[in-house]
Amino acid sequence: MQVCLRRTAHCALRQLCRANKSTIAAPPLDTEQGPVLSQNVLSIADQICKLTLMETGQLTALLKDRLGIGEIAIGAAPAAAPVVEAEEEGPPIVEEKSMFNVKLVAVDSAMKIKLIKALKGRLPDLNLVAAKKLVESAPCQILDNVPKAEAEELQKMLQENGAEIALE
């Protein structure tokens, strides 16, 4: 109800501003209810009263953009979520990951050449230079979103060739 009264008062003030085409000073504030405003704030309020509806919309959009304010929904309060009684079940079901990221954590320097050859053979997109750079840049990501079976197979093969692999 207060929003409607404020909007009505605001609209009435705007109509007075347009009708008189003169500067209407902002109403004085009670010192008991809040702090006294500075002249700078009062002059800004007077300038805002002179704006047309189109200019007010532009000012609102500009301030939202500069201040990083998103859209605010005005209206009824959101409905409360329905209350669901907790059913007695067994232990919670933990979903097992099906896709993994294969990460090269460390490399055994004695087996570096074997690891480069193994990576080049396993990943056809890599040439010899790219495989060498990949091995030398450890820790790094080798593959993203790989099925579990393929990730475990790759991990086993690379560990046999001197790599420390992490599945994430």
MDAnalysis code that builds the backbone (N, CA, C; Angstrom):
import MDAnalysis as mda
import numpy as np

u = mda.Universe.empty(504, n_residues=168, atom_resindex=np.repeat(np.arange(168), 3), trajectory=True)
u.add_TopologyAttr("name", ["N", "CA", "C"] * 168)
u.add_TopologyAttr("resid", np.arange(1, 169))
u.add_TopologyAttr("resname", ["MET", "GLN", "VAL", "CYS", "LEU", "ARG", "ARG", "THR", "ALA", "HIS", "CYS", "ALA", "LEU", "ARG", "GLN", "LEU", "CYS", "ARG", "ALA", "ASN", "LYS", "SER", "THR", "ILE", "ALA", "ALA", "PRO", "PRO", "LEU", "ASP", "THR", "GLU", "GLN", "GLY", "PRO", "VAL", "LEU", "SER", "GLN", "ASN", "VAL", "LEU", "SER", "ILE", "ALA", "ASP", "GLN", "ILE", "CYS", "LYS", "LEU", "THR", "LEU", "MET", "GLU", "THR", "GLY", "GLN", "LEU", "THR", "ALA", "LEU", "LEU", "LYS", "ASP", "ARG", "LEU", "GLY", "ILE", "GLY", "GLU", "ILE", "ALA", "ILE", "GLY", "ALA", "ALA", "PRO", "ALA", "ALA", "ALA", "PRO", "VAL", "VAL", "GLU", "ALA", "GLU", "GLU", "GLU", "GLY", "PRO", "PRO", "ILE", "VAL", "GLU", "GLU", "LYS", "SER", "MET", "PHE", "ASN", "VAL", "LYS", "LEU", "VAL", "ALA", "VAL", "ASP", "SER", "ALA", "MET", "LYS", "ILE", "LYS", "LEU", "ILE", "LYS", "ALA", "LEU", "LYS", "GLY", "ARG", "LEU", "PRO", "ASP", "LEU", "ASN", "LEU", "VAL", "ALA", "ALA", "LYS", "LYS", "LEU", "VAL", "GLU", "SER", "ALA", "PRO", "CYS", "GLN", "ILE", "LEU", "ASP", "ASN", "VAL", "PRO", "LYS", "ALA", "GLU", "ALA", "GLU", "GLU", "LEU", "GLN", "LYS", "MET", "LEU", "GLN", "GLU", "ASN", "GLY", "ALA", "GLU", "ILE", "ALA", "LEU", "GLU"])
u.atoms.positions = np.array([
    [0.814, -1.181, 0.000],
    [0.000, 0.000, 0.000],
    [0.863, 1.251, 0.000],
    [2.003, 1.218, 0.714],
    [2.878, 2.375, 0.786],
    [3.467, 2.699, -0.582],
    [3.759, 1.665, -1.370],
    [4.328, 1.882, -2.690],
    [3.363, 2.684, -3.540],
    [2.082, 2.355, -3.482],
    [1.070, 3.062, -4.273],
    [0.975, 4.521, -3.841],
    [1.014, 4.777, -2.536],
    [0.929, 6.151, -2.051],
    [2.140, 6.946, -2.478],
    [3.308, 6.337, -2.406],
    [4.519, 7.026, -2.829],
    [4.473, 7.330, -4.317],
    [4.046, 6.357, -5.093],
    [3.970, 6.544, -6.539],
    [2.969, 7.657, -6.863],
    [1.833, 7.676, -6.175],
    [0.824, 8.703, -6.400],
    [1.384, 10.080, -6.068],
    [2.079, 10.179, -4.949],
    [2.670, 11.457, -4.559],
    [3.730, 11.880, -5.562],
    [4.516, 10.927, -6.023],
    [5.573, 11.215, -6.989],
    [4.964, 11.703, -8.305],
    [3.909, 11.020, -8.772],
    [3.252, 11.408, -10.022],
    [2.630, 12.797, -9.898],
    [2.019, 13.081, -8.752],
    [1.415, 14.391, -8.545],
    [2.483, 15.472, -8.571],
    [3.634, 15.219, -7.965],
    [4.728, 16.171, -7.950],
    [5.258, 16.392, -9.358],
    [5.357, 15.348, -10.132],
    [5.833, 15.451, -11.509],
    [4.846, 16.284, -12.340],
    [3.550, 16.079, -12.147],
    [2.553, 16.852, -12.892],
    [2.629, 18.328, -12.518],
    [2.868, 18.621, -11.248],
    [3.026, 20.021, -10.835],
    [4.246, 20.646, -11.490],
    [5.325, 19.879, -11.566],
    [6.547, 20.380, -12.190],
    [6.295, 20.721, -13.652],
    [5.592, 19.856, -14.351],
    [5.325, 20.085, -15.769],
    [4.368, 21.256, -15.964],
    [3.367, 21.361, -15.103],
    [2.358, 22.408, -15.244],
    [2.953, 23.780, -14.978],
    [3.767, 23.907, -13.944],
    [4.310, 25.204, -13.563],
    [5.541, 25.576, -14.374],
    [6.268, 24.607, -14.872],
    [7.506, 24.843, -15.616],
    [8.467, 25.704, -14.803],
    [8.375, 25.626, -13.523],
    [9.279, 26.372, -12.664],
    [9.898, 25.397, -11.678],
    [10.947, 25.819, -11.055],
    [11.649, 24.975, -10.112],
    [10.855, 24.870, -8.819],
    [10.589, 23.644, -8.422],
    [9.916, 23.398, -7.157],
    [10.942, 22.789, -6.230],
    [11.162, 23.422, -5.128],
    [12.156, 22.925, -4.187],
    [11.677, 21.619, -3.568],
    [12.617, 20.764, -3.263],
    [12.284, 19.500, -2.617],
    [11.734, 19.788, -1.232],
    [10.789, 18.988, -0.770],
    [10.209, 19.238, 0.546],
    [11.260, 19.070, 1.644],
    [11.188, 19.897, 2.675],
    [12.167, 19.780, 3.763],
    [11.951, 18.467, 4.526],
    [13.048, 17.925, 4.990],
    [12.992, 16.679, 5.737],
    [12.976, 16.964, 7.233],
    [12.300, 16.126, 7.962],
    [12.277, 16.255, 9.415],
    [13.613, 15.793, 9.963],
    [14.176, 16.549, 10.868],
    [15.446, 16.153, 11.459],
    [15.258, 15.018, 12.452],
    [14.039, 14.833, 12.967],
    [13.804, 13.743, 13.910],
    [13.801, 12.397, 13.189],
    [13.344, 12.368, 11.930],
    [13.251, 11.105, 11.199],
    [14.528, 10.753, 10.459],
    [15.348, 11.694, 10.136],
    [16.560, 11.389, 9.385],
    [17.465, 12.597, 9.305],
    [18.626, 12.418, 8.695],
    [19.584, 13.520, 8.592],
    [19.110, 14.572, 7.586],
    [19.572, 15.784, 7.769],
    [19.266, 16.874, 6.854],
    [20.139, 16.681, 5.616],
    [19.537, 16.842, 4.439],
    [20.257, 16.613, 3.193],
    [21.050, 17.848, 2.798],
    [22.140, 17.606, 2.084],
    [22.978, 18.708, 1.625],
    [22.318, 19.424, 0.456],
    [22.813, 20.603, 0.152],
    [22.280, 21.382, -0.964],
    [22.502, 20.665, -2.288],
    [23.601, 19.938, -2.400],
    [23.906, 19.189, -3.620],
    [22.834, 18.140, -3.892],
    [22.449, 17.412, -2.859],
    [21.409, 16.384, -3.002],
    [20.070, 17.029, -3.337],
    [19.764, 18.128, -2.692],
    [18.505, 18.821, -2.959],
    [18.450, 19.349, -4.391],
    [19.564, 19.861, -4.902],
    [19.562, 20.376, -6.280],
    [19.410, 19.229, -7.280],
    [19.989, 18.068, -6.986],
    [19.819, 16.906, -7.861],
    [18.357, 16.476, -7.866],
    [17.722, 16.481, -6.696],
    [16.308, 16.122, -6.611],
    [15.455, 17.099, -7.411],
    [15.787, 18.379, -7.361],
    [15.051, 19.370, -8.147],
    [15.215, 19.117, -9.640],
    [16.432, 18.769, -10.057],
    [16.678, 18.502, -11.478],
    [15.923, 17.263, -11.934],
    [15.841, 16.252, -11.077],
    [15.121, 15.025, -11.426],
    [13.632, 15.314, -11.579],
    [13.104, 16.238, -10.767],
    [11.686, 16.592, -10.871],
    [11.366, 17.228, -12.216],
    [12.329, 17.858, -12.836],
    [12.113, 18.520, -14.123],
    [12.143, 17.555, -15.302],
    [12.601, 16.325, -15.092],
    [12.744, 15.373, -16.193],
    [11.391, 14.896, -16.710],
    [11.349, 14.614, -18.011],
    [10.152, 14.008, -18.592],
    [10.181, 12.515, -18.291],
    [9.110, 11.838, -18.623],
    [9.032, 10.408, -18.371],
    [10.093, 9.660, -19.175],
    [10.318, 10.076, -20.418],
    [11.324, 9.445, -21.277],
    [12.719, 9.639, -20.681],
    [13.018, 10.852, -20.227],
    [14.319, 11.147, -19.635],
    [14.512, 10.385, -18.322],
    [13.437, 10.217, -17.565],
    [13.516, 9.454, -16.316],
    [13.877, 8.002, -16.600],
    [13.275, 7.434, -17.646],
    [13.607, 6.054, -18.039],
    [15.058, 5.933, -18.473],
    [15.538, 6.913, -19.231],
    [16.935, 6.893, -19.666],
    [17.883, 7.013, -18.478],
    [17.527, 7.897, -17.523],
    [18.348, 8.060, -16.321],
    [18.389, 6.767, -15.518],
    [17.246, 6.117, -15.387],
    [17.182, 4.849, -14.654],
    [18.061, 3.800, -15.309],
    [17.977, 3.682, -16.634],
    [18.793, 2.692, -17.349],
    [20.282, 2.999, -17.201],
    [20.654, 4.273, -17.280],
    [22.055, 4.667, -17.141],
    [22.588, 4.338, -15.747],
    [21.796, 4.669, -14.721],
    [22.246, 4.394, -13.345],
    [22.347, 2.896, -13.079],
    [21.399, 2.107, -13.599],
    [21.480, 0.658, -13.422],
    [22.731, 0.113, -14.074],
    [23.064, 0.638, -15.249],
    [24.247, 0.178, -15.969],
    [25.526, 0.555, -15.225],
    [25.632, 1.801, -14.814],
    [26.857, 2.261, -14.134],
    [27.037, 1.661, -12.745],
    [25.942, 1.417, -12.058],
    [26.031, 0.887, -10.699],
    [25.973, -0.638, -10.657],
    [25.723, -1.257, -11.804],
    [25.682, -2.719, -11.862],
    [24.477, -3.314, -11.168],
    [23.349, -2.640, -11.252],
    [22.128, -3.119, -10.604],
    [21.306, -3.862, -11.635],
    [20.875, -5.065, -11.310],
    [20.038, -5.848, -12.205],
    [18.586, -5.448, -12.061],
    [17.746, -6.132, -12.815],
    [16.313, -5.883, -12.733],
    [15.787, -6.353, -11.381],
    [14.961, -5.554, -10.769],
    [14.366, -5.896, -9.483],
    [12.870, -6.070, -9.698],
    [12.387, -7.229, -9.332],
    [10.962, -7.503, -9.506],
    [10.194, -6.862, -8.368],
    [9.201, -6.067, -8.729],
    [8.359, -5.424, -7.729],
    [6.986, -6.074, -7.825],
    [6.468, -6.464, -6.729],
    [5.149, -7.092, -6.754],
    [4.974, -7.965, -5.543],
    [4.229, -9.017, -5.729],
    [3.924, -9.921, -4.630],
    [5.179, -10.657, -4.179],
    [5.200, -10.995, -2.925],
    [6.310, -11.773, -2.380],
    [6.289, -13.164, -2.998],
    [7.464, -13.770, -3.168],
    [7.477, -15.106, -3.757],
    [6.742, -16.107, -2.869],
    [6.092, -17.040, -3.505],
    [5.349, -18.050, -2.761],
    [6.314, -18.948, -2.008],
    [5.908, -19.344, -0.839],
    [6.742, -20.227, -0.032],
    [6.742, -21.618, -0.649],
    [7.881, -22.273, -0.540],
    [7.986, -23.627, -1.075],
    [7.140, -24.568, -0.234],
    [6.507, -25.530, -0.874],
    [5.697, -26.459, -0.094],
    [6.573, -27.277, 0.857],
    [6.025, -27.544, 2.016],
    [6.761, -28.304, 3.015],
    [6.652, -29.787, 2.672],
    [7.812, -30.408, 2.548],
    [7.850, -31.831, 2.229],
    [8.404, -32.552, 3.440],
    [7.681, -33.531, 3.885],
    [8.150, -34.284, 5.031],
    [9.256, -35.225, 4.585],
    [10.299, -35.276, 5.374],
    [11.425, -36.140, 5.044],
    [11.025, -37.593, 5.262],
    [11.235, -38.375, 4.245],
    [10.919, -39.790, 4.357],
    [12.151, -40.521, 4.902],
    [11.886, -41.509, 5.693],
    [12.974, -42.302, 6.242],
    [13.505, -43.216, 5.149],
    [14.690, -42.935, 4.712],
    [15.338, -43.758, 3.695],
    [16.669, -44.230, 4.254],
    [17.290, -45.060, 3.502],
    [18.611, -45.547, 3.881],
    [19.638, -44.438, 3.700],
    [20.883, -44.800, 3.638],
    [21.924, -43.790, 3.457],
    [21.725, -43.073, 2.116],
    [22.144, -41.822, 2.039],
    [21.942, -41.072, 0.809],
    [22.689, -41.715, -0.361],
    [22.068, -41.617, -1.522],
    [22.662, -42.204, -2.718],
    [23.676, -41.221, -3.286],
    [24.902, -41.683, -3.453],
    [25.967, -40.855, -3.994],
    [26.127, -41.192, -5.465],
    [25.996, -40.181, -6.298],
    [26.144, -40.416, -7.722],
    [27.617, -40.536, -8.063],
    [27.924, -41.508, -8.870],
    [29.301, -41.732, -9.274],
    [29.574, -40.908, -10.523],
    [30.730, -40.271, -10.554],
    [31.084, -39.470, -11.721],
    [31.259, -40.377, -12.931],
    [30.798, -39.912, -14.063],
    [30.949, -40.706, -15.279],
    [31.954, -40.076, -16.234],
    [32.218, -38.783, -16.088],
    [33.159, -38.085, -16.960],
    [34.289, -37.507, -16.103],
    [35.516, -37.627, -16.592],
    [36.685, -37.184, -15.841],
    [37.583, -36.309, -16.700],
    [38.371, -35.473, -16.023],
    [39.440, -34.718, -16.655],
    [40.742, -35.412, -16.282],
    [41.591, -35.694, -17.263],
    [42.855, -36.368, -17.020],
    [43.938, -35.304, -16.918],
    [44.627, -35.278, -15.769],
    [45.626, -34.253, -15.502],
    [46.989, -34.884, -15.276],
    [47.982, -34.380, -16.005],
    [49.361, -34.821, -15.829],
    [49.951, -34.013, -14.683],
    [50.265, -34.690, -13.569],
    [50.728, -33.998, -12.373],
    [52.248, -33.866, -12.368],
    [52.949, -34.975, -12.634],
    [54.411, -34.964, -12.606],
    [54.936, -36.008, -13.586],
    [56.216, -35.868, -13.942],
    [56.843, -36.768, -14.905],
    [58.168, -37.252, -14.336],
    [58.432, -38.570, -14.478],
    [59.730, -39.134, -14.124],
    [60.698, -38.772, -15.243],
    [61.727, -37.989, -14.934],
    [62.629, -37.489, -15.977],
    [63.378, -38.612, -16.697],
    [63.583, -39.747, -16.050],
    [64.277, -40.859, -16.692],
    [63.394, -41.512, -17.766],
    [62.087, -41.405, -17.637],
    [61.173, -42.055, -18.579],
    [60.441, -41.028, -19.461],
    [60.999, -39.826, -19.579],
    [60.357, -38.746, -20.304],
    [60.130, -39.080, -21.781],
    [61.126, -39.677, -22.433],
    [61.037, -39.994, -23.862],
    [59.954, -41.043, -24.096],
    [59.909, -42.067, -23.237],
    [58.868, -43.090, -23.374],
    [57.471, -42.484, -23.210],
    [57.341, -41.535, -22.273],
    [56.054, -40.893, -22.032],
    [55.629, -40.051, -23.236],
    [56.586, -39.346, -23.841],
    [56.272, -38.533, -25.029],
    [55.781, -39.429, -26.152],
    [56.456, -40.556, -26.367],
    [56.054, -41.487, -27.428],
    [54.683, -42.092, -27.126],
    [54.440, -42.427, -25.859],
    [53.159, -43.014, -25.481],
    [52.019, -42.012, -25.692],
    [52.237, -40.750, -25.316],
    [51.216, -39.721, -25.522],
    [50.952, -39.500, -27.002],
    [52.020, -39.467, -27.796],
    [51.875, -39.261, -29.231],
    [51.099, -40.412, -29.867],
    [51.358, -41.627, -29.416],
    [50.648, -42.784, -29.944],
    [49.197, -42.840, -29.492],
    [48.941, -42.415, -28.262],
    [47.593, -42.493, -27.706],
    [46.680, -41.368, -28.201],
    [47.255, -40.183, -28.375],
    [46.488, -39.014, -28.811],
    [46.941, -38.628, -30.220],
    [46.215, -39.060, -31.253],
    [46.652, -38.830, -32.630],
    [46.692, -37.352, -33.030],
    [46.019, -36.490, -32.291],
    [46.040, -35.066, -32.622],
    [47.389, -34.422, -32.305],
    [48.179, -35.067, -31.449],
    [49.464, -34.495, -31.039],
    [50.579, -34.951, -31.974],
    [51.410, -33.991, -32.385],
    [52.626, -34.377, -33.076],
    [53.733, -34.483, -32.031],
    [54.938, -34.790, -32.439],
    [56.041, -35.024, -31.498],
    [56.354, -33.774, -30.683],
    [56.376, -32.616, -31.334],
    [56.700, -31.362, -30.644],
    [55.606, -31.017, -29.624],
    [54.350, -31.172, -30.005],
    [53.254, -30.867, -29.090],
    [53.245, -31.811, -27.893],
    [53.539, -33.093, -28.128],
    [53.610, -34.064, -27.033],
    [54.743, -33.710, -26.079],
    [55.886, -33.285, -26.621],
    [57.035, -32.902, -25.784],
    [56.676, -31.677, -24.938],
    [56.039, -30.670, -25.548],
    [55.653, -29.473, -24.802],
    [54.645, -29.803, -23.705],
    [53.729, -30.717, -24.005],
    [52.727, -31.127, -23.027],
    [53.389, -31.782, -21.825],
    [54.348, -32.663, -22.070],
    [55.048, -33.364, -20.987],
    [55.883, -32.386, -20.171],
    [56.530, -31.452, -20.837],
    [57.393, -30.502, -20.137],
    [56.598, -29.442, -19.363],
    [55.337, -29.255, -19.697],
    [54.539, -28.240, -19.019],
    [53.758, -28.792, -17.828],
    [54.110, -29.993, -17.369],
    [53.416, -30.599, -16.228],
    [53.547, -29.700, -15.006],
    [52.534, -29.538, -14.197],
    [51.199, -30.117, -14.219],
    [50.307, -29.402, -15.239],
    [49.560, -30.205, -15.988],
    [48.670, -29.659, -17.011],
    [47.545, -30.642, -17.311],
    [46.534, -30.143, -17.992],
    [45.367, -30.939, -18.365],
    [45.673, -31.645, -19.685],
    [45.466, -32.964, -19.731],
    [45.700, -33.707, -20.965],
    [44.403, -33.826, -21.753],
    [43.350, -34.321, -21.114],
    [42.054, -34.497, -21.765],
    [40.942, -34.010, -20.842],
    [39.861, -33.518, -21.449],
    [38.694, -33.057, -20.697],
    [37.503, -33.946, -21.012],
    [36.655, -34.164, -20.006],
    [35.386, -34.893, -20.159],
    [35.551, -36.225, -20.884],
    [36.352, -37.091, -20.292],
    [36.600, -38.418, -20.843],
    [35.791, -39.425, -20.040],
    [35.171, -40.400, -20.691],
    [34.439, -41.431, -19.945],
    [35.363, -42.145, -18.960],
    [34.764, -42.654, -17.891],
    [35.525, -43.247, -16.789],
    [36.445, -44.369, -17.258],
    [35.945, -45.291, -18.069],
    [36.757, -46.427, -18.507],
    [37.973, -45.961, -19.307],
    [37.752, -45.020, -20.217],
    [38.852, -44.513, -21.039],
    [39.856, -43.742, -20.189],
    [39.377, -42.978, -19.206],
    [40.263, -42.216, -18.332],
    [41.126, -43.143, -17.487],
    [40.546, -44.210, -16.954],
    [41.320, -45.160, -16.149],
    [42.337, -45.903, -17.003],
    [41.957, -46.254, -18.227],
    [42.883, -46.933, -19.141],
    [44.063, -46.022, -19.485],
    [43.774, -44.753, -19.771],
    [44.824, -43.784, -20.087],
    [45.720, -43.558, -18.873],
    [45.129, -43.490, -17.696],
    [45.900, -43.309, -16.471],
    [46.862, -44.469, -16.266],
    [46.392, -45.688, -16.433],
    [47.236, -46.874, -16.247],
    [48.391, -46.866, -17.248],
    [48.097, -46.585, -18.521],
    [49.116, -46.598, -19.558],
    [50.178, -45.519, -19.314],
    [49.746, -44.334, -18.910],
    [50.702, -43.244, -18.686],
    [51.516, -43.461, -17.413],
    [50.920, -44.072, -16.400],
    [51.676, -44.372, -15.181],
    [52.762, -45.412, -15.454],
    [52.483, -46.360, -16.358],
    [53.484, -47.345, -16.739],
    [54.660, -46.704, -17.469],
    [54.403, -45.535, -18.070],
    [55.452, -44.829, -18.820],
    [56.047, -43.656, -18.024],
    [55.893, -43.642, -16.710],
    [56.594, -42.698, -15.859],
    [55.849, -41.409, -15.554],
    [54.545, -41.391, -15.690],
    [53.785, -40.162, -15.392],
    [52.974, -40.359, -14.122],
    [52.782, -39.275, -13.407],
    [51.860, -39.267, -12.274],
    [50.600, -38.575, -12.776],
    [49.483, -39.285, -12.750],
    [48.227, -38.825, -13.346],
    [47.168, -38.670, -12.256],
    [46.363, -37.624, -12.383],
    [45.234, -37.404, -11.489],
    [43.956, -37.341, -12.318],
    [42.915, -38.029, -11.849],
    [41.609, -37.982, -12.494],
    [40.714, -37.064, -11.668],
    [40.187, -36.048, -12.300],
    [39.346, -35.076, -11.578],
    [37.966, -35.076, -12.175],
])
